[in-house]
Amino acid sequence: MKEIFLFFSLILSFGSIAQEFEIEAQSHPYYDIIEWKGQGAILMSRDPNQTTRLINITLVGDQTSTIWDESFTPRDENFYYISSENARYIYFLDNLQLDNGKVFFTQVNEAGNKKSKNVSLVSTLKALGISNYNDVELVNVVVTDKALVHHFRYEDKKEKVVKEFATFITHHNLLPYGVELGSIPVDDLKKDDFGNWEYIGFTDDQIYFAAREVSNKKKGWSVKEFSSKAKYVSTVFLEAPEDYLFVENIGFGTTGKYYLKDGYASEKGLITNINGNFYMVGGEREGAGARLILHQWKEGEWAEINRMELNYFLEKKPLKLGLYPMNEGIGYHLDHNGYDKASIITFENQEISSHNSFTERTIYNPSSVFNRKEKQEFMVTLPGLVLTFDTEQLNQEGTVKFLMEK
């Protein structure tokens, strides 16, 4: 596809350069736009009459032209976009729940190369002691830089424990590997001090899961590290603060957990890992309001690095919080008593961050937390620039426009 350069570059009052450019139309109108964090915006086009299921995807990033074009054909009209910060692959899943024990998907790498495949997890789960894949509950699906990860849960009623498993489908050779994360007595899960295993992030080939527990009479999280080939690496215990508010972990981001929309766990602080560091976001009462505090795990303890003040807090209303780890900070979705916003607590201390209304499109546009924007604007932040797209252009014939600000 060729790009048609439109017109001008102008110097704005604050010294940035704004450039408007057009992306040529496909054979069908663009009907949606999603973000690949760190890569750019992906325009999606398809036959509005749906005589074919073929979907074209067009990446727009740090150039005033299309970076690449590709296409895929989902098995039906529903599919699931899976992406993460620092992952050089994205997936369009045809199914979340296993279909005859298989996962069907289209994988796309950062160069625009695609693979449409299916991978069976039957043998992998059998090797973990699961003879019937229909017995396990899918908890999450995420993508890391090295693998597509599925998290499963199984209640063993005979042993009265909940067993948790993860499978890893490596990007390059699409081979599945599996590991048991751990077993938790059902009675322990009724206590506030214990919780299920949850995926909390990755760094390169390091993939992390955590479960709330008590160790040496201290409350906190047991964190296990695995490689993308399911090799166990290490376990570390991160002590939890005593005086933080319970929050409901509602998730935030293009993950299986978001699409499944299952029950939310309550936690005293949410932890995550990115770029080799553990972070925790917790809630604390402050007068009639509250605050969110961002900590980093340093030398065996949590060190505060930033905070976000909340104007009010109602004790009887749950504080619902979801995290999206990014290179710049921890993006979050906060839902409390009618306040439903997305923002970010940055790793660099700053007093003011944008708070934009949360919509379903926010899930597909994590960069929207960086700048104040109008409801119809789709904004993508890349190193040294911001791309802005007016979503009212969708489902219209012809070219579409982007504004690039440097």
Phi, psi and chi 1 to 4 in degrees:
 res  aa     phi    psi   chi1   chi2   chi3   chi4
   1 MET       -  138.3  175.5 -174.5  -67.7      -
   2 LYS   -98.7  145.7  -64.0 -180.0 -179.9  178.2
   3 GLU   -98.8  140.8  167.3  -85.5  -23.8      -
   4 ILE  -104.0  110.3  -56.0  175.0      -      -
   5 PHE   -70.1  131.2  178.7   74.3      -      -
   6 LEU   -86.4  -82.7  -94.6 -176.7      -      -
   7 PHE  -144.8  -75.8   37.4   96.1      -      -
   8 PHE  -120.7  160.9   58.0   87.9      -      -
   9 SER  -121.5  136.2  -65.5      -      -      -
  10 LEU  -140.0  150.3   54.1   92.6      -      -
  11 ILE   -92.0  118.7  -54.1  -64.9      -      -
  12 LEU   -81.1  168.0  -60.8 -179.7      -      -
  13 SER   -60.3  -29.3   59.3      -      -      -
  14 PHE   -93.6   11.3   51.2   84.6      -      -
  15 GLY    93.8    0.8      -      -      -      -
  16 SER   -87.0  162.7   66.9      -      -      -
  17 ILE  -107.5  127.9  -60.4  175.4      -      -
  18 ALA  -111.3  135.3      -      -      -      -
  19 GLN  -136.7  125.8 -167.6  174.1   57.0      -
  20 GLU  -100.7  137.1 -167.6  174.6   53.1      -
  21 PHE  -144.8  162.4   62.3   94.4      -      -
  22 GLU  -112.8  149.7  -75.2 -174.3   -9.6      -
  23 ILE  -113.9  127.4  -62.4  -64.5      -      -
  24 GLU   -61.3  153.2  -75.7 -174.2  -13.8      -
  25 ALA   -72.1  150.9      -      -      -      -
  26 GLN   -87.7 -173.8  -65.8  -85.7    0.2      -
  27 SER   -68.8  -19.3   54.6      -      -      -
  28 HIS  -129.6  157.8  -60.5  -64.5      -      -
  29 PRO   -64.1  151.5  -19.5   31.3      -      -
  30 TYR   -71.5  128.3  -63.4  110.7      -      -
  31 TYR  -111.1  -13.2   75.5   95.4      -      -
  32 ASP  -156.8  164.5 -155.7   -3.8      -      -
  33 ILE  -142.3  136.4 -175.1  169.2      -      -
  34 ILE  -133.5  159.6   56.4  179.8      -      -
  35 GLU  -105.0  136.8 -179.4  179.7   -1.0      -
  36 TRP  -104.8  100.5 -176.7  -11.2      -      -
  37 LYS   -54.8  125.3 -177.9   68.6  171.1   62.6
  38 GLY    90.9  -14.4      -      -      -      -
  39 GLN  -110.9  -41.3  -60.0  -69.2  -30.4      -
  40 GLY   146.6 -157.6      -      -      -      -
  41 ALA  -105.8  139.2      -      -      -      -
  42 ILE  -110.3  114.2  -62.6  176.6      -      -
  43 LEU   -83.4  139.5  -73.1  164.4      -      -
  44 MET  -120.8  134.2  -51.9  179.9   75.4      -
  45 SER  -134.6  149.6   60.9      -      -      -
  46 ARG  -159.9  167.4   65.8 -178.7  175.6 -171.0
  47 ASP   -66.3  117.5  179.4   -0.7      -      -
  48 PRO   -62.2  -24.2   20.5  -31.1      -      -
  49 ASN   -84.3   -7.8  -62.5  -41.8      -      -
  50 GLN    52.9   39.4  -62.4 -169.0   27.1      -
  51 THR   -71.2  -18.8   55.5      -      -      -
  52 THR  -136.6  151.0  173.9      -      -      -
  53 ARG   -90.1    1.1  -65.8 -166.6  -55.7  -86.1
  54 LEU   -58.4  131.3 -179.2   72.3      -      -
  55 ILE  -121.6  127.0  -66.3  177.0      -      -
  56 ASN   -92.8  138.4  -67.3  -60.5      -      -
  57 ILE  -123.6  135.0   52.1  176.8      -      -
  58 THR  -128.3  118.9  -60.5      -      -      -
  59 LEU   -90.3  127.6  179.0   65.4      -      -
  60 VAL  -119.5  127.0 -178.5      -      -      -
  61 GLY  -139.8 -118.9      -      -      -      -
  62 ASP   -90.0   18.3   58.0   -0.8      -      -
  63 GLN  -123.6  158.2  -53.7  170.0   15.9      -
  64 THR   -88.5   41.5   55.9      -      -      -
  65 SER  -159.1  167.6   60.8      -      -      -
  66 THR   -65.5  135.0  -64.9      -      -      -
  67 ILE   -82.3  -46.4  -65.3  177.0      -      -
  68 TRP  -158.8  160.0   49.0 -108.5      -      -
  69 ASP  -122.7  142.4  -69.4  -63.1      -      -
  70 GLU  -150.9  175.9 -166.0   42.5   90.6      -
  71 SER  -149.7  157.8   63.7      -      -      -
  72 PHE  -150.3  161.2   70.3   99.8      -      -
  73 THR  -123.4  102.5  -56.7      -      -      -
  74 PRO   -66.1  157.5   23.8  -31.7      -      -
  75 ARG   -68.4  -31.8  -63.8  172.5   70.3 -162.4
  76 ASP  -147.0 -168.6   56.4   40.9      -      -
  77 GLU   -73.6  -17.4   62.8 -178.6   44.2      -
  78 ASN   -98.8  129.6  -65.2  -42.5      -      -
  79 PHE  -147.8  169.6   57.6   89.5      -      -
  80 TYR  -131.2  121.0  -52.6   92.0      -      -
  81 TYR   -86.0  124.1  174.1   54.0      -      -
  82 ILE  -120.6  123.7  -53.3  -66.5      -      -
  83 SER  -151.3  163.7   67.3      -      -      -
  84 SER  -152.3  154.3  -62.1      -      -      -
  85 GLU   -59.7  135.4  176.0   81.3  -70.1      -
  86 ASN    73.0    4.4  -62.2  -29.1      -      -
  87 ALA   -91.9  126.8      -      -      -      -
  88 ARG   -88.1   12.9  -68.9  172.1  -67.4  173.9
  89 TYR  -135.5  148.2  -66.1   78.2      -      -
  90 ILE  -124.2  160.0   54.8  174.8      -      -
  91 TYR  -131.7  142.6  -77.5   76.4      -      -
  92 PHE  -113.2  103.8  -63.5   95.0      -      -
  93 LEU   -84.7  135.7  -59.9 -175.7      -      -
  94 ASP   -80.4  -28.3  -71.3  -49.1      -      -
  95 ASN  -142.9  139.2   56.4  -54.0      -      -
  96 LEU   -85.1  -58.6  -73.3  177.0      -      -
  97 GLN   -70.0  145.4  -53.7  -65.6  -18.1      -
  98 LEU   -61.3  139.3  -62.6 -177.9      -      -
  99 ASP  -113.0  106.2 -175.1  -14.9      -      -
 100 ASN    54.1   36.2  -71.6  -39.3      -      -
 101 GLY    79.5    6.7      -      -      -      -
 102 LYS  -115.3  155.6  -64.3 -179.8  179.0  179.5
 103 VAL  -110.8  125.1 -175.6      -      -      -
 104 PHE  -108.1  135.0  -66.7   79.0      -      -
 105 PHE  -162.2  165.6   56.4   81.1      -      -
 106 THR  -117.1  125.7  -66.0      -      -      -
 107 GLN  -102.8  136.5  173.9 -154.0   88.6      -
 108 VAL  -129.7  130.2 -177.1      -      -      -
 109 ASN   -97.0  176.5   67.3   14.5      -      -
 110 GLU   -64.9  -19.9   59.6 -174.0   -8.6      -
 111 ALA   -84.4   -4.0      -      -      -      -
 112 GLY    90.3   10.0      -      -      -      -
 113 ASN   -83.4  137.6  -58.1  -45.3      -      -
 114 LYS  -121.4  155.4   76.3  164.7 -175.1 -177.8
 115 LYS  -136.5  125.1  -64.8  177.7 -176.4  177.3
 116 SER  -107.0  111.4  -67.1      -      -      -
 117 LYS  -141.6  175.6  -59.5  -74.3 -175.9  178.1
 118 ASN  -137.2  146.1   67.3   80.4      -      -
 119 VAL  -130.7  130.6  173.4      -      -      -
 120 SER   -86.0  135.7  174.1      -      -      -
 121 LEU  -107.5    6.9  -63.4 -179.6      -      -
 122 VAL   -60.1  -52.2  173.7      -      -      -
 123 SER   -66.5  -36.8  -64.3      -      -      -
 124 THR   -63.8  -43.2  -54.6      -      -      -
 125 LEU   -70.4  -35.8  -69.7  173.3      -      -
 126 LYS   -62.8  -38.0  -80.6 -174.0  176.6  179.6
 127 ALA   -65.5  -20.0      -      -      -      -
 128 LEU   -94.2    3.0  -63.5  171.1      -      -
 129 GLY    97.7    7.3      -      -      -      -
 130 ILE  -100.3  102.2  -57.2  -62.4      -      -
 131 SER   -77.7  -25.9   57.7      -      -      -
 132 ASN  -126.7  111.7 -174.9  -11.1      -      -
 133 TYR   -62.6  -19.6   63.9   84.6      -      -
 134 ASN   -71.3  -11.8  -71.0  -45.9      -      -
 135 ASP   -81.9  -14.4  -68.5  -21.6      -      -
 136 VAL   -95.0  151.2  -62.7      -      -      -
 137 GLU  -101.4  127.9  171.1 -166.0    3.0      -
 138 LEU   -76.0  128.1  179.1   65.4      -      -
 139 VAL  -103.7  -39.7  177.4      -      -      -
 140 ASN  -161.6  156.6 -157.1   -4.6      -      -
 141 VAL  -136.4  126.3 -174.8      -      -      -
 142 VAL  -137.3  162.2  -63.3      -      -      -
 143 VAL  -116.6  134.7   61.3      -      -      -
 144 THR  -111.9 -176.3   74.1      -      -      -
 145 ASP   -69.3  -19.2 -166.4   45.2      -      -
 146 LYS  -117.0  -17.8  -55.0  -64.8 -176.8 -178.3
 147 ALA  -155.7  158.9      -      -      -      -
 148 LEU   -95.1  123.8  179.3   69.0      -      -
 149 VAL  -112.7  129.7  179.8      -      -      -
 150 HIS  -112.3  137.2  -75.3   69.8      -      -
 151 HIS  -115.8  122.6  176.3 -169.3      -      -
 152 PHE  -119.3  155.7  -62.5  101.1      -      -
 153 ARG  -133.4  140.3 -168.6  168.2  -71.8  157.3
 154 TYR  -139.7  126.2  168.5   69.0      -      -
 155 GLU   -93.5  114.4 -177.4  174.6  -10.2      -
 156 ASP   -89.8   98.5 -171.1  -35.0      -      -
 157 LYS   -69.9  -26.2  -64.5 -176.6  178.6  179.2
 158 LYS   -69.1  -45.0 -177.0  178.1  180.0 -179.9
 159 GLU   -89.1   -7.7  -63.4 -175.9   18.7      -
 160 LYS    57.3   45.6  -63.5 -177.8  179.3  179.5
 161 VAL  -134.9  158.0  -63.2      -      -      -
 162 VAL  -106.1  120.5  173.7      -      -      -
 163 LYS  -101.7  140.4  -62.3 -179.9  178.9  179.9
 164 GLU  -124.9  140.6  -49.4 -141.1   26.7      -
 165 PHE  -134.6  155.7  -52.0   90.2      -      -
 166 ALA  -133.6  140.4      -      -      -      -
 167 THR  -116.5  147.9   61.8      -      -      -
 168 PHE  -128.1  115.8  -52.7   82.5      -      -
 169 ILE  -100.5  109.6  -58.4  173.2      -      -
 170 THR   -69.5  143.0   51.9      -      -      -
 171 HIS   -63.4  -43.4  -62.5  -41.9      -      -
 172 HIS   -73.0  -50.2  -69.1  -66.7      -      -
 173 ASN  -107.6   -1.4   52.3   23.4      -      -
 174 LEU    56.0   38.1  -61.0  179.1      -      -
 175 LEU   -95.5  136.2  -67.1  177.2      -      -
 176 PRO   -91.3  141.4   31.1  -31.7      -      -
 177 TYR  -129.7  155.3  -58.2   84.7      -      -
 178 GLY  -140.1  157.4      -      -      -      -
 179 VAL  -152.5  146.9   67.3      -      -      -
 180 GLU   -88.7  124.0 -178.4  172.7  -12.2      -
 181 LEU   -74.5  -38.9  -59.4  172.8      -      -
 182 GLY   163.0  172.0      -      -      -      -
 183 SER  -122.1  138.6  -63.2      -      -      -
 184 ILE  -128.2  123.8  -52.2  169.0      -      -
 185 PRO   -56.5  137.3  -25.4   35.2      -      -
 186 VAL   -58.1  -39.3  172.0      -      -      -
 187 ASP   -64.1  -34.7  -72.6  -18.4      -      -
 188 ASP   -64.7  -32.6  -79.9   -3.8      -      -
 189 LEU   -69.4  -11.2  -69.7  172.7      -      -
 190 LYS   -83.8   -7.7  -61.3  174.5 -176.5  178.0
 191 LYS   -99.0  148.1  -54.6  172.2 -175.6  176.2
 192 ASP   -65.6  -24.0  -71.7  -18.9      -      -
 193 ASP   -84.2   -3.6  -62.3  -25.9      -      -
 194 PHE  -127.4  151.5  -64.9   85.3      -      -
 195 GLY  -153.7  170.4      -      -      -      -
 196 ASN   -72.2  164.1  -69.3  108.4      -      -
 197 TRP   -72.4  142.8  -72.1   92.7      -      -
 198 GLU  -137.6  142.7  -60.1  -73.9   -8.8      -
 199 TYR   -69.0  133.9  165.8   81.9      -      -
 200 ILE  -124.4   -2.2   62.8  166.4      -      -
 201 GLY   142.5 -177.5      -      -      -      -
 202 PHE  -149.2  160.3   75.7   94.8      -      -
 203 THR  -142.8  114.0  -64.1      -      -      -
 204 ASP    54.9 -117.1  -61.8  -34.9      -      -
 205 ASP   -97.2   10.6 -163.7   34.4      -      -
 206 GLN   -97.7  121.5  -57.0  157.6  -60.4      -
 207 ILE  -119.8  129.6  -57.3  170.8      -      -
 208 TYR  -118.0  138.1  -62.0   94.2      -      -
 209 PHE  -128.3  148.9  -70.9   84.1      -      -
 210 ALA  -138.7  148.4      -      -      -      -
 211 ALA  -136.6  139.5      -      -      -      -
 212 ARG   -74.3  133.1 -166.5  168.4   68.3 -104.6
 213 GLU  -159.2 -177.3   67.7  169.1   24.1      -
 214 VAL  -117.2  129.8  177.0      -      -      -
 215 SER  -132.4  124.0  176.8      -      -      -
 216 ASN    52.5   42.6  -64.8  -37.0      -      -
 217 LYS    66.9   13.2  -62.1 -177.3  179.6 -179.3
 218 LYS  -109.9  138.1  -65.3 -179.1  178.8 -180.0
 219 LYS   -88.7  143.3  -58.6  175.0 -177.0  179.4
 220 GLY   172.7 -150.4      -      -      -      -
 221 TRP  -125.2  135.3  -62.7  -88.2      -      -
 222 SER   -91.1  122.9  178.7      -      -      -
 223 VAL  -114.5  124.7  179.4      -      -      -
 224 LYS  -109.8  140.3  -69.4 -174.8  178.4 -179.3
 225 GLU  -113.3  134.2  174.9 -171.6  -21.3      -
 226 PHE  -130.8  157.8  -58.8   91.2      -      -
 227 SER   -88.4  171.6   74.6      -      -      -
 228 SER   -68.4  -11.3   58.7      -      -      -
 229 LYS  -104.0   24.3  -66.9 -175.2  178.0  179.9
 230 ALA    64.9   25.5      -      -      -      -
 231 LYS   -84.8  125.7  179.6 -178.3  177.8 -179.1
 232 TYR   -68.0  135.1  168.7   77.3      -      -
 233 VAL  -111.5  -53.8  178.5      -      -      -
 234 SER  -166.8  168.1   64.9      -      -      -
 235 THR  -131.6  137.7  -60.4      -      -      -
 236 VAL  -134.0  146.2   62.0      -      -      -
 237 PHE  -105.9  126.2 -176.8   76.3      -      -
 238 LEU  -110.2  115.4  -51.4 -179.3      -      -
 239 GLU   -69.6  141.9 -170.1  174.0  -12.0      -
 240 ALA   -97.1  149.5      -      -      -      -
 241 PRO   -69.9  153.6   25.6  -33.3      -      -
 242 GLU   -86.2  -32.2  -68.9  -71.7  -19.1      -
 243 ASP  -105.9   20.9   53.8   -7.5      -      -
 244 TYR   -88.3  155.1  -86.1   10.2      -      -
 245 LEU   -73.6  149.6  -58.4  167.0      -      -
 246 PHE   -73.9  135.4  -87.8  105.7      -      -
 247 VAL  -125.8  148.9  -62.1      -      -      -
 248 GLU   -88.6  123.9  -72.7 -171.9   11.1      -
 249 ASN   -81.1   99.8 -175.7   -0.3      -      -
 250 ILE   -94.6   -2.0   59.2  175.4      -      -
 251 GLY    73.7  158.7      -      -      -      -
 252 PHE  -162.5  116.9 -174.9   18.2      -      -
 253 GLY   131.2  168.1      -      -      -      -
 254 THR   -83.4   76.9   45.2      -      -      -
 255 THR  -127.4  165.1   65.5      -      -      -
 256 GLY   -60.9  -33.8      -      -      -      -
 257 LYS   -60.1  -40.0 -167.0  174.4 -171.5   68.1
 258 TYR   -65.3  -45.4  167.3   72.9      -      -
 259 TYR   -68.1  -33.9  -63.2  119.0      -      -
 260 LEU   -71.2  -34.3  -70.8  165.8      -      -
 261 LYS    51.3   45.8  -70.1 -178.7  168.1   60.1
 262 ASP   -85.5 -172.7  -77.2  -17.4      -      -
 263 GLY   -58.7  146.1      -      -      -      -
 264 TYR   -99.6  133.9  -57.5  133.6      -      -
 265 ALA   -83.9  146.6      -      -      -      -
 266 SER   -97.1  133.9  -68.3      -      -      -
 267 GLU  -137.0  151.6  -56.4  -85.0   -1.6      -
 268 LYS   -94.5   80.1  -85.3 -166.0  172.6 -177.6
 269 GLY    99.1  142.7      -      -      -      -
 270 LEU  -114.5  133.1  -56.4 -177.3      -      -
 271 ILE  -111.3  154.2   61.6  172.6      -      -
 272 THR  -153.1  166.8 -171.2      -      -      -
 273 ASN  -133.4  134.0 -179.5  -77.1      -      -
 274 ILE  -153.7  139.0 -171.7  169.7      -      -
 275 ASN    54.1   38.8  -65.2  -34.9      -      -
 276 GLY    81.3    6.3      -      -      -      -
 277 ASN  -122.6  144.6  -64.7  -52.5      -      -
 278 PHE   -94.0  135.0  -69.1  107.9      -      -
 279 TYR  -127.3  153.2  -63.6   95.1      -      -
 280 MET  -135.0  136.0  177.6 -172.8   65.2      -
 281 VAL  -114.5  123.8  177.4      -      -      -
 282 GLY  -130.4  159.4      -      -      -      -
 283 GLY  -106.4  141.2      -      -      -      -
 284 GLU  -138.4  137.4 -177.7  179.8   69.6      -
 285 ARG   -69.2  144.9  -76.5  -61.2  -58.9  -96.3
 286 GLU  -150.4   97.1  176.0   60.8   26.1      -
 287 GLY    61.5 -129.2      -      -      -      -
 288 ALA   -82.7   -7.4      -      -      -      -
 289 GLY  -115.4 -152.6      -      -      -      -
 290 ALA  -157.0  175.6      -      -      -      -
 291 ARG  -143.6  151.7   61.1  168.1   63.2  101.6
 292 LEU  -100.0  132.9  -63.8  179.6      -      -
 293 ILE  -119.7  131.0  -56.6  176.1      -      -
 294 LEU  -100.3  125.1  173.1   62.5      -      -
 295 HIS  -118.2  155.5  -66.5   81.8      -      -
 296 GLN  -121.5  139.4 -178.8  178.2  -12.3      -
 297 TRP   -78.9  113.7 -174.9 -103.4      -      -
 298 LYS  -134.1  125.4  -64.7 -179.1  178.1 -179.9
 299 GLU    51.2   44.8  -60.3  179.0   -8.0      -
 300 GLY    82.5   13.4      -      -      -      -
 301 GLU  -155.2  163.9   62.4 -178.7    9.9      -
 302 TRP   -85.6  126.5  -67.4  111.2      -      -
 303 ALA  -112.0  125.1      -      -      -      -
 304 GLU   -68.5  132.8 -179.9  179.8  -26.6      -
 305 ILE  -121.8  -16.2   58.5  175.5      -      -
 306 ASN  -169.0  164.3 -153.9  -13.1      -      -
 307 ARG  -149.4  158.9   58.6  175.5   55.4 -167.4
 308 MET  -130.9  121.1 -179.9   70.0   65.6      -
 309 GLU   -81.1  138.4  -59.2  -64.7  -28.0      -
 310 LEU  -110.3  135.0  -52.8  176.9      -      -
 311 ASN   -69.1  -30.2  -68.0  -29.6      -      -
 312 TYR  -152.0  160.9   65.6   93.8      -      -
 313 PHE  -151.9  129.4  172.6   71.6      -      -
 314 LEU  -105.8  118.1  -61.1  179.8      -      -
 315 GLU   -57.9  -36.6 -166.9   76.8   46.9      -
 316 LYS   -81.4   -7.7  -65.0 -178.4  179.4 -179.7
 317 LYS  -103.0  130.7  -63.5  -75.2 -173.5  177.2
 318 PRO   -66.4  142.7   25.2  -33.7      -      -
 319 LEU   -89.6  109.7 -166.0   65.6      -      -
 320 LYS   -98.0  126.2  -61.5  179.0 -179.9 -180.0
 321 LEU  -140.6  135.2 -177.1   67.7      -      -
 322 GLY  -130.4  143.6      -      -      -      -
 323 LEU  -114.1  146.7  -56.2 -175.9      -      -
 324 TYR  -132.3  102.5 -172.6  103.0      -      -
 325 PRO   -70.8  131.6   24.9  -32.4      -      -
 326 MET  -132.6  165.5  -66.9 -174.9  -88.8      -
 327 ASN   -63.9  -27.2  -67.7  -29.0      -      -
 328 GLU   -88.9  -19.8  -59.5   86.2   -7.6      -
 329 GLY   165.7 -165.6      -      -      -      -
 330 ILE  -106.9  106.5  -54.3  -60.8      -      -
 331 GLY   -70.6  148.9      -      -      -      -
 332 TYR  -145.6  153.2   66.7   86.3      -      -
 333 HIS  -114.0  119.6  169.5 -154.0      -      -
 334 LEU  -115.5  125.2  178.8   64.3      -      -
 335 ASP  -127.4  112.1 -176.4    3.2      -      -
 336 HIS  -152.0  111.8  179.4   67.0      -      -
 337 ASN    51.9   47.9 -165.1   41.9      -      -
 338 GLY    93.7  -15.0      -      -      -      -
 339 TYR   -87.8  110.5  179.7   93.2      -      -
 340 ASP  -130.8   89.3 -164.9    7.8      -      -
 341 LYS  -130.9  160.7  -57.7  -77.6 -172.9  177.6
 342 ALA  -119.9  138.4      -      -      -      -
 343 SER  -155.5 -164.5 -172.2      -      -      -
 344 ILE  -146.6  141.6 -174.0  171.3      -      -
 345 ILE  -105.7  112.2  -52.1  179.8      -      -
 346 THR   -81.1  157.7   57.7      -      -      -
 347 PHE   -71.3  -27.9  -62.1  138.1      -      -
 348 GLU   -91.1  127.1  -61.0  -65.7  -30.9      -
 349 ASN   -60.7  124.6 -161.9  -44.4      -      -
 350 GLN  -145.3  147.4   65.1 -178.5   56.8      -
 351 GLU   -84.0  -27.9  -65.8 -175.6   -0.7      -
 352 ILE  -123.9  131.2  -60.6  175.7      -      -
 353 SER  -130.6  154.7  -67.3      -      -      -
 354 SER   -72.1  145.1  -61.9      -      -      -
 355 HIS  -125.4  106.1  -66.4   74.2      -      -
 356 ASN  -106.8  146.6  -66.4  -50.3      -      -
 357 SER   -59.0  137.2  -64.7      -      -      -
 358 PHE   -82.6  129.5 -179.6   85.0      -      -
 359 THR  -132.7  172.3   66.9      -      -      -
 360 GLU   -60.6  -31.7 -174.7  171.6  -11.9      -
 361 ARG   -66.6  -24.2 -168.4  178.0  -67.4  -78.4
 362 THR   -58.5  -36.1  -52.4      -      -      -
 363 ILE   -57.5  -36.5  -69.8  -68.8      -      -
 364 TYR   -94.0    7.7  -57.3   94.4      -      -
 365 ASN  -141.8   67.1 -174.1 -161.8      -      -
 366 PRO   -59.0  -27.8   17.6  -30.5      -      -
 367 SER   -67.9   -9.7  -72.1      -      -      -
 368 SER   -64.3  -13.3   64.0      -      -      -
 369 VAL   -78.8  -11.1  -58.9      -      -      -
 370 PHE   -83.2  -31.9  -69.2  113.6      -      -
 371 ASN  -134.3  150.6  -58.4  -72.1      -      -
 372 ARG   -65.2  137.8  -68.0 -172.8 -177.8  -83.4
 373 LYS  -146.0  159.2   68.5  180.0 -168.1   67.0
 374 GLU   -77.9  158.2  -62.2  -61.1  -35.1      -
 375 LYS   -56.9  -37.7 -176.8  177.4 -179.9  179.4
 376 GLN   -85.5   -3.8   76.2  -82.6    9.2      -
 377 GLU   -85.5  139.9  -71.5 -179.2  -30.4      -
 378 PHE  -115.5  114.5 -169.9   96.1      -      -
 379 MET  -117.3  131.5  -57.7 -179.7   75.7      -
 380 VAL  -119.9  125.2  172.5      -      -      -
 381 THR  -100.2  124.2  -60.7      -      -      -
 382 LEU  -123.4  164.5  -65.8  168.3      -      -
 383 PRO   -53.6  115.2  -29.2   37.2      -      -
 384 GLY    82.4    2.5      -      -      -      -
 385 LEU  -156.1  162.9   63.9   89.1      -      -
 386 VAL  -130.4  130.2  176.1      -      -      -
 387 LEU  -101.7  133.7  -74.0  176.4      -      -
 388 THR  -123.1  133.0  -57.3      -      -      -
 389 PHE  -130.3  132.3  177.1   84.1      -      -
 390 ASP   -87.5  113.7 -172.9  -20.5      -      -
 391 THR   -69.6   -9.9   56.6      -      -      -
 392 GLU   -68.5  -10.1  -68.1 -175.5   -6.7      -
 393 GLN   -77.5  -16.3  -61.1  176.1   92.3      -
 394 LEU   -66.0  149.6  -64.2  173.7      -      -
 395 ASN    64.4   24.0  -63.2  -54.1      -      -
 396 GLN  -116.1  146.1  -56.4  -64.8  -36.9      -
 397 GLU   -69.6  150.7  -62.3  -73.2  -12.6      -
 398 GLY    98.7 -172.2      -      -      -      -
 399 THR   -69.8  164.3   59.8      -      -      -
 400 VAL  -125.8  156.8  -66.2      -      -      -
 401 LYS  -113.7  145.0  -60.6  176.5 -177.8  179.0
 402 PHE  -124.0  150.6  -79.0   84.7      -      -
 403 LEU  -112.0  125.0 -179.7   68.4      -      -
 404 MET  -108.6  122.7  177.3 -173.4  -69.7      -
 405 GLU  -116.1  128.3  -63.5  177.9   67.6      -
 406 LYS  -114.5      -  -64.0 -175.1  178.0 -179.6
